[in-house]
Amino acid sequence: MKKRKRTPFFVSRREQKLQQQRSRTTANTLQNLDEL
């Protein structure tokens, strides 16, 4: 039970990190486009 509860937590954290990276990359691309 504990392991089952832990796995989703880590997965969600990993997803959050991926989302943050994606948001950062998108923001950078938007900034670059604005500069161009």
N, C-alpha and C positions, 0 to 999 in steps of 0.2 A: 504493500500500500504506500509506504513512504517513497519508494523508488518511483512508483507511478505518479505520485504527486510532484516529485522533483523534476522529472523529465519535462513536463509542459512548461514549468517555470523557466528552465534553462532555454528551452526552445523559444519561448516568448521573448526572453532577453536577447537571444541571438537575432530574432526577427526585428526587435527594436533597434539593435545596432545596425542591421542591414538597412532599415528604413532611414536611420540617421545618415548613414553614408550616402544613400540615394538622394536624400534631401540636400545634403551638402553638395554633391556633384551637380544636381539640377540647379541649385542656387549659383554655383560657380559658372555653369554654362550660361545661365541667364545674364549674369554680370558680364561675361565675355561678349555676349551678343549685344548688350547695351553699350559696351565700350566700342564695339565695331560700329 
